[in-house]
Amino acid sequence: MRILDGMHRLKAAKLRGDQSIEVVFFDGDEEDAFVAAVASNARHGMPLSFDDRTVAATRILGSRPHWPDRTIASVTGLDPRTVRALRGGLGVPDAPPANLVPLERPRPAAPPVRPALPGRAPAPLPSAPVHQVAREFQLDPRAVVDVLNWLRRGLPELPDVPYDSGPRSPAAAPPASAAPAPAVPAVPAPRAPGDLAPRRARAEAADATELVLDRVCDELFATLTRRDQRLRARQYLRGLLDTPGRKTIRNIAAFADAPGIDQRLHHFISDSTWDWEPVRTALTRYVARTMEPEAWVIRPVLIPKAGRQAVAVSRRFCPTRGKAVNGQQAVGVLAVSETAGTPVSWRLQVPREWVEDAHRRARAGMPEGIGGESLGECTTQALLHVSARAGGPDRPVVLDGRDMESAQLLWPLYAAEVPLLVRVSATLPLRVKDPALAGHRIPGPLSARRIAEAARFRRRPVGGPGPAVERGHLITTVDVQWPAGADQRHPGAAAPLRLIAVSPAGENVCEELWLTTLTTVSAATVLKLATLVRRVDRDLESVSRNVGIWDFSGRSFPGWHRHVTLASIAHLVRLLARTDYRSVHG
C-alpha cells in the first residue's frame, strides 16, 4: 500500500482536512511498481532530474533487458540514444527484434522441405526480420509480408502477385557457365494490367497496414509489461481489421483459426489484469502528435442492445428511432482534423440501478469507485480525462449538448479551463447581459432561440470555410448569463457566456445555437468548429462499420473498455495506412 504517484495531491488533501481521496490501485511486483512510478513522474507534475532519469533507466535495463531502447526512453523521458549509450556502458545485450518472421512453422508431422532458390542455398533460419529475409533472397518486403500472412492462415497456395523490387545488381545474376538451377515451379503467365491493378492495390494496402500496425503497437502497448499481453493485443487488432461481419471475440477467433485462440482472447479482453487507461493516454498523445487535430469533440452515443444482460444496459429513449430501447449510454472523445477524426477515449455512463445492484456489479466486474452519473457528469469526466492526457488545454473542445438537461450543462462548461464550445438546444433558458439588446431588463430567463431572434439586427455575413458552406452564413452574438435558481447553483454560474446563433444566408431561420465561455472567439472559428460535430457522426459510423466498436457482446465492465480502446486503435491504424503513411513514408 505504498504511494507510487500523487504524494503532493495527498499532502494537499490533508492540509484541506479531507477525510478521503480518490485513488487508483496498482497490482504488480516491485519492478512493475517502479516502472509505473517513473512513467508517472515523466509525464506530469514536477519532472525528475536528468540524473534521476538516468538512474531509473539503468535499473529498468537491469530488470527488463529485453525492452527496446525506445520503450525505456518513453517510460523515463530520456532520448533513445541516451538509453542506447547506457545499454552499451552496462554491457546489456541488445533487445531482440520485435517483428520476427517464422520461416518454418512447427507442425506435428515432418515439415515439407522448402525448395532452394536458384543459385542459393541459405542456412536454415528459425526466425528473422522482414527486411533481412527480403535482403537475403533479393525480394520486395511486401512479398515477404504476403508469404507470412498466407502461412499464418494455412492457405495451400501463394497469390501470384508480381512485385517490382527494382533492378538487381550484376553480382546477383548467376554466370552463364553456372550449373543449372534446381527445378522451380513455373510462374503463371502475366495477367492483363486491368486484372493486376486490384491485386497490386490490395497488396500495397496490406503492406501499409502491416507497417503501421508495427509502429502503433510498439508505442501504444509499451505499458503492457507482459509479452503475451502485447501479442494478444496485436492479434485482437488484426482481427478487428480483417474479420468480416461483426467483430465479436468468437468471430475474431474463428477467423484467426488457431487452436485455443478463442479462450486466450476472451481472457485477454474480459478477465486479464492489464489497465486500459495508460494505453488510452499513449493513444491520445500519439494522435495529437501524428494527426495534429484541430479540436477534441465530445459526443454522447446511444448503443442499442438486443437484451438487458450487457453491462450498464437500461431502458433509454433513442432519438433516431423515436422510441425507448434497451441500450448503453457512452460518451466518446474524438480527435478531429480537417480530413478525418478518430476516437481516443470513452466513458460508459452507469445507471443508478446498476450501481445499487450488488449482484450486477459483481457479475460485471465493476470497480468499487464507479458510481451513478448523470449524462452531464459523465461528459465532464470525459472532458477532464482528455485534458489531463493531452497535457493541457492546447486545443478547443467542441461538445454537442442538445440531449443534456440545462442543469447538467453547467458541469462541462466550468469543469476545466479549456476553450469550450457547446451546441445547445433552442429551449435552453438564459439571461441576457447585453445592455444594447431589448429584453435585457427582463428579470426572468428567456429561451436561447428567443434571444437570438431578438438580436436579428446584429446578423453579419461570414464566408463559409469550405465547399459545404460556400453560400455563407449569418452570425449573431449576444452576451448572456446562466439563470439564477436554487436548483442550478454552481461556483461558475455567474461567469459571462456568449450565445452564438448561426443562420444560412438569405434565410430567416436559426440553424444552430452555440454557447461558449470564450467571449472573444471569432465567427469564422465558430463556423469551422461547428462543422466538426457533423463530421464526427460520419466518423463514428465508419468506426462502427469497419472495426466493430459497438460489437462487444460480453457482460464485463473492464471487457467493454478494453474492446472499445482496441477498436479505437484499429480505426487509427486503418486511417494512417490509408492517408498519411504513404505521403510521409512512401
C-alpha positions as CSV (number, residue, x, y, z in Angstrom):
1,M,0.0,0.0,0.0
2,R,2.7,2.4,-1.0
3,I,2.0,5.6,-2.9
4,L,3.5,5.5,-6.4
5,D,2.3,8.8,-7.7
6,G,0.4,11.8,-6.2
7,M,2.2,12.5,-2.9
8,H,1.7,16.2,-3.4
9,R,-2.0,15.7,-4.0
10,L,-2.3,13.6,-0.9
11,K,-0.5,16.3,1.2
12,A,-2.8,19.0,-0.2
13,A,-5.9,16.9,0.7
14,K,-4.5,16.5,4.3
15,L,-4.0,20.3,4.5
16,R,-7.6,20.9,3.3
17,G,-8.8,18.5,6.0
18,D,-10.2,15.9,3.6
19,Q,-11.1,12.5,5.0
20,S,-10.7,10.6,1.8
21,I,-9.1,10.9,-1.7
22,E,-9.8,9.1,-4.9
23,V,-7.0,6.5,-5.7
24,V,-6.2,4.0,-8.4
25,F,-4.8,0.7,-7.1
26,F,-1.8,-0.8,-8.9
27,D,-1.3,-4.5,-8.8
28,G,2.2,-5.7,-9.6
29,D,5.6,-6.7,-8.2
30,E,8.4,-4.4,-7.1
31,E,9.8,-3.7,-10.5
32,D,6.4,-3.1,-12.1
33,A,5.7,-0.5,-9.4
34,F,9.0,1.2,-10.0
35,V,8.3,1.4,-13.8
36,A,4.8,2.8,-13.1
37,A,6.1,5.4,-10.7
38,V,8.9,6.6,-13.1
39,A,6.4,6.7,-16.0
40,S,4.0,8.9,-14.0
41,N,6.7,11.3,-13.0
42,A,8.0,11.6,-16.5
43,R,4.5,12.6,-17.8
44,H,3.2,15.2,-15.4
45,G,4.0,17.1,-12.3
46,M,7.5,18.1,-11.2
47,P,9.8,16.2,-13.6
48,L,12.7,14.1,-12.5
49,S,16.2,15.5,-13.0
50,F,18.4,14.0,-15.7
51,D,20.5,12.1,-13.1
52,D,17.3,10.6,-11.6
53,R,16.0,9.5,-15.0
54,T,19.4,8.0,-15.9
55,V,19.4,6.0,-12.6
56,A,15.8,4.9,-13.4
57,A,16.8,3.8,-16.9
58,T,19.8,1.9,-15.5
59,R,17.5,0.0,-13.1
60,I,15.0,-0.8,-15.8
61,L,17.7,-2.1,-18.1
62,G,18.8,-4.5,-15.3
63,S,15.2,-5.8,-14.8
64,R,14.0,-5.7,-18.3
65,P,16.9,-6.0,-20.7
66,H,14.5,-7.3,-23.5
67,W,12.7,-3.9,-23.7
68,P,13.7,-1.8,-26.7
69,D,15.5,1.4,-26.2
70,R,12.6,3.4,-27.4
71,T,10.2,1.8,-24.8
72,I,12.6,2.6,-21.9
73,A,13.1,6.1,-23.2
74,S,9.3,6.7,-23.3
75,V,9.0,5.5,-19.7
76,T,11.9,7.5,-18.3
77,G,11.6,10.6,-20.5
78,L,15.1,10.2,-22.0
79,D,16.3,10.2,-25.5
80,P,16.6,6.7,-27.1
81,R,20.2,7.4,-27.9
82,T,20.9,8.0,-24.3
83,V,19.4,4.7,-23.4
84,R,21.4,3.1,-26.1
85,A,24.6,4.5,-24.6
86,L,23.6,3.3,-21.2
87,R,23.0,-0.2,-22.6
88,G,26.4,-0.3,-24.1
89,G,28.1,1.0,-21.0
90,L,26.4,-1.6,-18.8
91,G,27.1,-4.4,-21.2
92,V,23.4,-5.3,-21.5
93,P,22.7,-7.2,-24.8
94,D,20.6,-5.6,-27.4
95,A,16.8,-6.1,-27.3
96,P,15.6,-8.8,-29.8
97,P,13.8,-7.6,-32.9
98,A,10.0,-7.0,-32.4
99,N,8.9,-8.2,-35.8
100,L,10.2,-11.8,-36.5
101,V,9.1,-13.8,-39.4
102,P,8.7,-17.5,-38.7
103,L,10.2,-19.2,-41.8
104,E,9.4,-22.7,-40.7
105,R,6.1,-23.4,-38.8
106,P,6.3,-26.2,-36.2
107,R,3.9,-29.0,-37.1
108,P,3.2,-32.4,-35.5
109,A,4.4,-34.2,-38.7
110,A,7.7,-33.6,-40.5
111,P,7.6,-30.2,-42.2
112,P,7.8,-30.2,-46.0
113,V,11.2,-29.4,-47.5
114,R,11.5,-25.8,-48.5
115,P,12.8,-25.6,-52.1
116,A,16.0,-23.7,-52.5
117,L,16.1,-20.6,-54.6
118,P,18.1,-20.6,-57.9
119,G,21.8,-20.4,-57.3
120,R,21.4,-20.1,-53.5
121,A,21.4,-22.5,-50.6
122,P,20.9,-20.4,-47.4
123,A,21.3,-21.8,-44.0
124,P,18.0,-22.6,-42.1
125,L,16.9,-19.6,-40.1
126,P,14.2,-20.2,-37.4
127,S,13.2,-16.6,-37.5
128,A,14.4,-13.4,-39.0
129,P,13.3,-9.8,-39.5
130,V,11.3,-9.0,-42.6
131,H,14.0,-6.7,-44.1
132,Q,16.7,-9.4,-43.5
133,V,14.6,-12.0,-45.4
134,A,14.0,-9.6,-48.2
135,R,17.7,-8.8,-48.5
136,E,18.7,-12.4,-48.3
137,F,16.5,-13.5,-51.2
138,Q,16.5,-10.2,-53.0
139,L,12.7,-9.8,-52.7
140,D,10.4,-6.9,-52.2
141,P,9.4,-6.7,-48.5
142,R,5.8,-6.7,-49.5
143,A,6.3,-10.2,-50.9
144,V,7.7,-11.4,-47.6
145,V,4.8,-9.9,-45.7
146,D,2.3,-11.6,-48.1
147,V,4.0,-15.0,-47.7
148,L,3.9,-14.6,-43.9
149,N,0.2,-13.8,-43.9
150,W,-0.6,-16.8,-46.1
151,L,1.5,-19.1,-43.9
152,R,-0.4,-17.8,-40.8
153,R,-3.7,-18.6,-42.4
154,G,-2.6,-22.0,-43.5
155,L,-3.7,-21.4,-47.2
156,P,-2.4,-24.0,-49.7
157,E,-1.2,-21.7,-52.4
158,L,0.5,-18.3,-52.6
159,P,-1.0,-15.5,-54.6
160,D,0.5,-14.8,-58.0
161,V,1.0,-11.1,-57.3
162,P,4.0,-9.6,-59.1
163,Y,6.3,-7.3,-57.1
164,D,8.7,-4.9,-58.8
165,S,11.7,-4.9,-56.5
166,G,13.9,-2.9,-58.9
167,P,16.9,-3.9,-60.9
168,R,19.3,-6.3,-59.3
169,S,23.0,-5.8,-59.1
170,P,25.2,-7.7,-61.7
171,A,26.6,-9.8,-58.9
172,A,23.1,-11.2,-58.2
173,A,22.7,-12.8,-61.6
174,P,24.2,-16.3,-62.0
175,P,27.0,-16.7,-64.5
176,A,26.4,-18.3,-67.9
177,S,28.7,-21.3,-67.1
178,A,27.0,-22.0,-63.7
179,A,25.3,-25.3,-63.1
180,P,21.6,-25.5,-64.0
181,A,19.3,-24.2,-61.3
182,P,17.1,-26.6,-59.4
183,A,13.6,-27.0,-60.7
184,V,11.3,-24.2,-59.6
185,P,7.5,-24.2,-60.2
186,A,6.6,-22.4,-63.3
187,V,5.4,-18.8,-62.9
188,P,2.0,-18.2,-64.3
189,A,1.7,-16.1,-67.4
190,P,1.3,-12.4,-66.6
191,R,-2.2,-11.1,-66.5
192,A,-3.6,-8.1,-68.2
193,P,-2.8,-4.8,-66.4
194,G,-6.5,-4.3,-65.7
195,D,-6.6,-7.6,-63.7
196,L,-3.4,-7.0,-61.8
197,A,-4.3,-3.5,-60.6
198,P,-6.8,-4.6,-57.9
199,R,-4.4,-7.2,-56.6
200,R,-1.5,-4.8,-56.5
201,A,-3.6,-2.2,-54.7
202,R,-4.7,-4.8,-52.1
203,A,-1.0,-5.9,-51.7
204,E,0.1,-2.3,-51.2
205,A,-2.8,-1.6,-48.7
206,A,-1.9,-4.8,-46.7
207,D,1.8,-3.8,-46.7
208,A,1.0,-0.3,-45.4
209,T,-1.4,-1.7,-42.8
210,E,1.2,-4.1,-41.5
211,L,3.9,-1.5,-41.2
212,V,1.6,1.0,-39.5
213,L,0.4,-1.8,-37.2
214,D,4.0,-2.5,-36.1
215,R,4.7,1.2,-35.4
216,V,1.5,1.7,-33.4
217,C,1.8,-1.5,-31.4
218,D,5.4,-0.8,-30.4
219,E,4.5,2.6,-29.0
220,L,1.0,2.2,-27.6
221,F,1.5,-1.2,-25.9
222,A,4.8,-0.3,-24.3
223,T,2.9,-0.1,-20.9
224,L,2.0,-3.8,-21.2
225,T,4.8,-5.4,-19.2
226,R,4.0,-9.0,-20.3
227,R,5.0,-10.2,-23.7
228,D,1.9,-12.4,-24.0
229,Q,-0.4,-9.4,-23.5
230,R,1.4,-7.5,-26.2
231,L,0.9,-10.5,-28.5
232,R,-2.8,-10.8,-27.7
233,A,-3.3,-7.1,-28.2
234,R,-1.8,-7.3,-31.7
235,Q,-3.9,-10.4,-32.5
236,Y,-7.0,-8.7,-31.4
237,L,-6.2,-5.6,-33.5
238,R,-5.5,-7.8,-36.6
239,G,-8.9,-9.5,-36.0
240,L,-10.7,-6.2,-35.8
241,L,-9.1,-5.1,-39.1
242,D,-9.6,-8.3,-41.1
243,T,-12.6,-10.2,-39.6
244,P,-15.7,-9.8,-41.8
245,G,-19.1,-9.1,-40.3
246,R,-19.5,-8.5,-36.6
247,K,-16.2,-8.1,-34.6
248,T,-17.1,-10.3,-31.6
249,I,-14.5,-12.4,-29.8
250,R,-16.0,-15.6,-31.3
251,N,-15.8,-14.3,-34.9
252,I,-12.3,-13.0,-34.4
253,A,-11.1,-16.3,-33.0
254,A,-12.8,-18.2,-35.9
255,F,-11.2,-16.0,-38.5
256,A,-7.7,-16.4,-36.8
257,D,-8.3,-20.2,-36.9
258,A,-5.6,-21.1,-34.2
259,P,-6.1,-23.7,-31.5
260,G,-7.3,-22.2,-28.3
261,I,-7.2,-18.7,-29.6
262,D,-10.8,-18.0,-28.6
263,Q,-10.2,-18.8,-24.9
264,R,-7.0,-16.7,-24.8
265,L,-8.6,-13.7,-26.5
266,H,-11.6,-13.9,-24.2
267,H,-9.4,-14.0,-21.1
268,F,-7.3,-11.1,-22.5
269,I,-10.4,-8.9,-23.0
270,S,-12.7,-9.8,-20.2
271,D,-10.6,-11.3,-17.3
272,S,-7.0,-10.0,-17.8
273,T,-5.3,-7.6,-15.4
274,W,-3.9,-5.0,-17.9
275,D,-5.1,-1.5,-17.5
276,W,-6.6,0.4,-20.5
277,E,-6.0,3.9,-19.1
278,P,-2.3,4.0,-19.8
279,V,-3.0,2.7,-23.3
280,R,-5.6,5.5,-23.9
281,T,-3.1,8.1,-22.6
282,A,-0.5,6.8,-25.1
283,L,-3.2,6.8,-27.8
284,T,-4.2,10.4,-27.1
285,R,-0.6,11.7,-27.2
286,Y,0.2,9.6,-30.3
287,V,-2.8,11.0,-32.2
288,A,-2.1,14.6,-31.0
289,R,1.5,14.2,-32.3
290,T,0.8,12.5,-35.7
291,M,-2.6,13.9,-36.8
292,E,-2.3,17.4,-35.2
293,P,-6.1,17.6,-34.6
294,E,-7.9,20.9,-34.7
295,A,-10.1,20.1,-31.7
296,W,-11.4,17.5,-29.3
297,V,-15.0,16.7,-30.0
298,I,-17.1,15.1,-27.2
299,R,-20.1,13.2,-28.4
300,P,-22.7,11.3,-26.4
301,V,-23.6,8.0,-28.1
302,L,-26.5,5.6,-27.5
303,I,-25.7,2.0,-28.3
304,P,-28.8,-0.2,-28.8
305,K,-28.6,-3.7,-27.4
306,A,-30.9,-6.7,-28.0
307,G,-31.1,-7.8,-24.4
308,R,-30.6,-6.4,-20.9
309,Q,-27.6,-8.6,-19.8
310,A,-24.8,-6.5,-21.2
311,V,-23.0,-4.1,-18.8
312,A,-24.8,-0.8,-18.0
313,V,-27.8,-1.5,-20.2
314,S,-31.1,0.2,-19.3
315,R,-34.2,1.5,-21.0
316,R,-33.4,4.7,-22.8
317,F,-35.1,6.9,-25.3
318,C,-33.4,6.8,-28.8
319,P,-34.0,10.0,-30.8
320,T,-33.2,8.3,-34.2
321,R,-35.8,5.6,-33.6
322,G,-38.3,7.8,-31.8
323,K,-38.9,5.3,-29.0
324,A,-37.4,3.7,-25.9
325,V,-34.9,0.9,-26.5
326,N,-32.5,-1.2,-24.4
327,G,-29.1,0.4,-24.8
328,Q,-25.8,1.6,-23.3
329,Q,-25.1,5.3,-23.0
330,A,-21.4,6.2,-23.7
331,V,-19.5,9.4,-24.1
332,G,-16.7,9.4,-26.7
333,V,-13.8,11.8,-27.2
334,L,-12.6,12.1,-30.8
335,A,-9.6,14.0,-32.2
336,V,-10.8,15.7,-35.4
337,S,-8.7,17.3,-38.1
338,E,-9.6,18.8,-41.4
339,T,-9.9,15.4,-43.1
340,A,-10.8,12.8,-40.6
341,G,-11.4,12.0,-36.9
342,T,-10.5,9.1,-34.6
343,P,-11.7,8.3,-31.1
344,V,-9.2,8.4,-28.3
345,S,-11.2,7.9,-25.1
346,W,-14.6,6.5,-23.9
347,R,-16.6,6.7,-20.8
348,L,-19.6,4.4,-20.0
349,Q,-22.4,6.0,-18.1
350,V,-23.5,3.5,-15.5
351,P,-27.3,3.8,-14.5
352,R,-28.1,4.1,-10.8
353,E,-30.0,0.7,-10.8
354,W,-26.7,-1.0,-11.8
355,V,-24.8,0.9,-9.0
356,E,-27.3,-0.2,-6.4
357,D,-27.5,-3.8,-7.5
358,A,-24.6,-5.7,-5.9
359,H,-25.2,-8.9,-8.0
360,R,-25.0,-6.9,-11.2
361,R,-21.8,-5.1,-10.1
362,A,-20.1,-8.4,-9.1
363,R,-21.1,-10.2,-12.3
364,A,-19.8,-7.3,-14.5
365,G,-16.6,-6.9,-12.5
366,M,-17.3,-3.2,-11.9
367,P,-14.8,-1.4,-9.7
368,E,-15.8,-0.1,-6.3
369,G,-15.3,3.5,-7.2
370,I,-17.8,3.5,-10.0
371,G,-21.0,5.4,-9.1
372,G,-24.1,6.5,-10.7
373,E,-23.6,9.5,-13.0
374,S,-25.8,11.8,-15.0
375,L,-25.0,12.5,-18.6
376,G,-23.6,15.9,-17.7
377,E,-21.3,14.4,-15.0
378,C,-20.2,11.7,-17.4
379,T,-19.4,14.3,-20.1
380,T,-17.4,16.4,-17.5
381,Q,-15.3,13.4,-16.5
382,A,-14.5,12.6,-20.2
383,L,-13.5,16.2,-20.7
384,L,-11.2,16.3,-17.6
385,H,-9.6,13.0,-18.6
386,V,-8.8,14.0,-22.2
387,S,-7.4,17.4,-20.9
388,A,-5.1,15.6,-18.5
389,R,-3.9,13.1,-21.1
390,A,-3.3,15.7,-23.7
391,G,-1.0,17.6,-21.4
392,G,-3.0,20.8,-21.2
393,P,-5.8,22.8,-22.9
394,D,-3.9,23.4,-26.2
395,R,-6.9,22.6,-28.4
396,P,-10.5,23.7,-28.2
397,V,-13.2,21.3,-27.1
398,V,-16.4,21.0,-29.0
399,L,-19.4,19.4,-27.3
400,D,-22.9,18.6,-28.6
401,G,-25.1,19.2,-25.5
402,R,-28.5,19.2,-27.1
403,D,-29.5,16.0,-25.4
404,M,-28.4,17.2,-22.0
405,E,-30.6,18.9,-19.4
406,S,-29.9,22.6,-18.7
407,A,-28.6,21.9,-15.2
408,Q,-26.2,19.2,-16.5
409,L,-24.6,21.6,-19.0
410,L,-23.1,23.7,-16.1
411,W,-20.6,21.0,-15.2
412,P,-18.8,20.7,-18.5
413,L,-18.9,24.5,-19.1
414,Y,-16.9,25.2,-15.9
415,A,-15.2,21.9,-15.2
416,A,-11.8,22.8,-16.7
417,E,-10.2,26.0,-18.1
418,V,-10.3,24.9,-21.7
419,P,-11.6,26.7,-24.8
420,L,-15.1,25.1,-24.9
421,L,-17.8,25.5,-27.5
422,V,-21.2,23.7,-26.7
423,R,-24.1,23.3,-29.1
424,V,-27.3,23.8,-27.1
425,S,-31.0,23.3,-27.8
426,A,-33.3,26.2,-28.7
427,T,-35.2,25.9,-25.4
428,L,-32.2,26.4,-23.1
429,P,-33.1,29.2,-20.6
430,L,-30.6,32.0,-20.4
431,R,-30.4,35.6,-19.1
432,V,-29.5,38.5,-21.3
433,K,-26.5,40.5,-20.1
434,D,-26.2,42.9,-23.1
435,P,-27.4,46.4,-22.3
436,A,-27.9,47.2,-26.0
437,L,-30.4,44.3,-26.6
438,A,-34.1,44.7,-25.9
439,G,-35.2,42.5,-23.1
440,H,-32.1,42.7,-21.1
441,R,-34.1,44.2,-18.2
442,I,-36.5,41.3,-18.1
443,P,-35.8,39.6,-14.7
444,G,-36.7,36.1,-15.8
445,P,-34.8,33.9,-18.3
446,L,-35.5,33.7,-22.0
447,S,-35.0,30.7,-24.3
448,A,-31.9,30.7,-26.5
449,R,-34.0,30.9,-29.7
450,R,-36.0,33.9,-28.4
451,I,-32.7,35.7,-27.5
452,A,-31.3,35.0,-31.0
453,E,-34.5,36.3,-32.7
454,A,-34.4,39.5,-30.6
455,A,-30.8,40.1,-31.8
456,R,-31.5,39.6,-35.5
457,F,-30.4,43.2,-36.3
458,R,-26.9,42.1,-35.3
459,R,-26.6,39.5,-38.0
460,R,-23.5,39.8,-40.2
461,P,-22.3,37.6,-43.1
462,V,-19.4,35.3,-42.7
463,G,-18.0,33.3,-45.6
464,G,-18.0,29.5,-45.2
465,P,-14.7,27.8,-44.5
466,G,-15.3,25.1,-47.2
467,P,-17.3,24.0,-50.2
468,A,-20.1,22.6,-47.9
469,V,-20.9,26.1,-46.7
470,E,-19.8,28.2,-49.7
471,R,-23.1,30.1,-49.8
472,G,-22.1,31.7,-46.5
473,H,-23.8,32.1,-43.1
474,L,-25.0,34.8,-40.8
475,I,-23.7,35.1,-37.3
476,T,-25.4,36.7,-34.3
477,T,-23.6,37.1,-30.9
478,V,-25.2,38.0,-27.6
479,D,-23.6,38.2,-24.1
480,V,-25.7,36.0,-21.7
481,Q,-25.5,34.6,-18.2
482,W,-26.8,31.4,-16.6
483,P,-30.2,31.9,-14.9
484,A,-30.2,32.1,-11.2
485,G,-32.0,29.3,-9.3
486,A,-31.7,27.2,-6.2
487,D,-31.6,24.0,-8.3
488,Q,-28.8,25.4,-10.6
489,R,-26.3,26.7,-8.1
490,H,-22.7,26.2,-9.3
491,P,-19.4,28.0,-8.5
492,G,-19.2,29.2,-12.1
493,A,-22.8,30.0,-12.8
494,A,-22.2,33.8,-12.6
495,A,-19.4,33.8,-15.2
496,P,-20.1,35.5,-18.5
497,L,-21.1,33.5,-21.5
498,R,-21.6,34.2,-25.2
499,L,-24.5,32.9,-27.2
500,I,-23.8,32.5,-30.9
501,A,-26.6,31.9,-33.5
502,V,-25.7,30.5,-36.9
503,S,-28.2,31.0,-39.8
504,P,-27.9,30.3,-43.5
505,A,-27.5,33.5,-45.7
506,G,-30.8,34.5,-47.2
507,E,-32.9,32.6,-44.7
508,N,-34.7,33.8,-41.6
509,V,-34.3,30.6,-39.7
510,C,-31.8,30.0,-36.9
511,E,-29.9,26.8,-37.8
512,E,-27.6,26.3,-34.9
513,L,-27.1,27.7,-31.4
514,W,-23.8,27.6,-29.6
515,L,-22.7,28.6,-26.1
516,T,-19.1,29.3,-25.2
517,T,-17.1,30.6,-22.3
518,L,-14.7,32.4,-24.8
519,T,-16.2,35.9,-25.3
520,T,-13.5,36.7,-27.9
521,V,-14.0,33.8,-30.3
522,S,-14.3,34.8,-33.9
523,A,-17.3,34.0,-36.1
524,A,-15.1,32.1,-38.6
525,T,-13.7,29.9,-35.8
526,V,-17.2,29.1,-34.7
527,L,-18.2,28.0,-38.2
528,K,-15.1,25.9,-38.6
529,L,-15.6,24.2,-35.3
530,A,-19.3,23.7,-36.0
531,T,-18.5,21.5,-39.0
532,L,-16.5,19.1,-36.8
533,V,-19.6,17.9,-34.9
534,R,-21.3,16.9,-38.2
535,R,-18.1,15.2,-39.3
536,V,-17.9,13.2,-36.0
537,D,-21.2,11.5,-36.7
538,R,-19.9,10.3,-40.1
539,D,-16.6,9.1,-38.5
540,L,-18.4,7.2,-35.7
541,E,-20.5,5.4,-38.3
542,S,-17.3,4.4,-40.1
543,V,-15.7,3.2,-36.8
544,S,-18.8,1.1,-36.1
545,R,-18.9,-0.4,-39.6
546,N,-15.2,-1.1,-40.2
547,V,-13.8,-2.1,-36.8
548,G,-17.0,-3.0,-34.9
549,I,-16.6,-0.7,-31.9
550,W,-20.1,-1.5,-30.7
551,D,-19.9,-5.3,-31.3
552,F,-18.7,-6.3,-27.9
553,S,-21.3,-8.8,-26.6
554,G,-19.8,-9.6,-23.2
555,R,-21.0,-8.6,-19.7
556,S,-17.7,-7.4,-18.3
557,F,-17.2,-3.7,-17.5
558,P,-13.4,-4.0,-18.0
559,G,-14.0,-6.0,-21.2
560,W,-16.1,-3.2,-22.7
561,H,-13.5,-0.6,-22.0
562,R,-10.7,-2.8,-23.4
563,H,-12.7,-3.6,-26.5
564,V,-13.5,0.0,-27.4
565,T,-9.9,1.0,-26.7
566,L,-8.5,-1.6,-29.1
567,A,-11.2,-0.8,-31.6
568,S,-10.2,2.9,-31.5
569,I,-6.6,1.9,-32.1
570,A,-7.7,-0.3,-35.0
571,H,-9.5,2.6,-36.6
572,L,-6.4,4.8,-36.2
573,V,-4.3,2.0,-37.9
574,R,-6.7,1.9,-40.8
575,L,-6.8,5.7,-41.1
576,L,-3.0,6.0,-41.1
577,A,-2.5,3.2,-43.5
578,R,-4.9,4.9,-45.9
579,T,-3.7,8.5,-45.6
580,D,-0.6,10.0,-44.1
581,Y,1.6,6.9,-44.0
582,R,2.0,6.8,-47.8
583,S,2.6,10.5,-48.0
584,V,5.2,10.5,-45.2
585,H,7.0,7.2,-45.7
586,G,6.1,6.3,-49.3
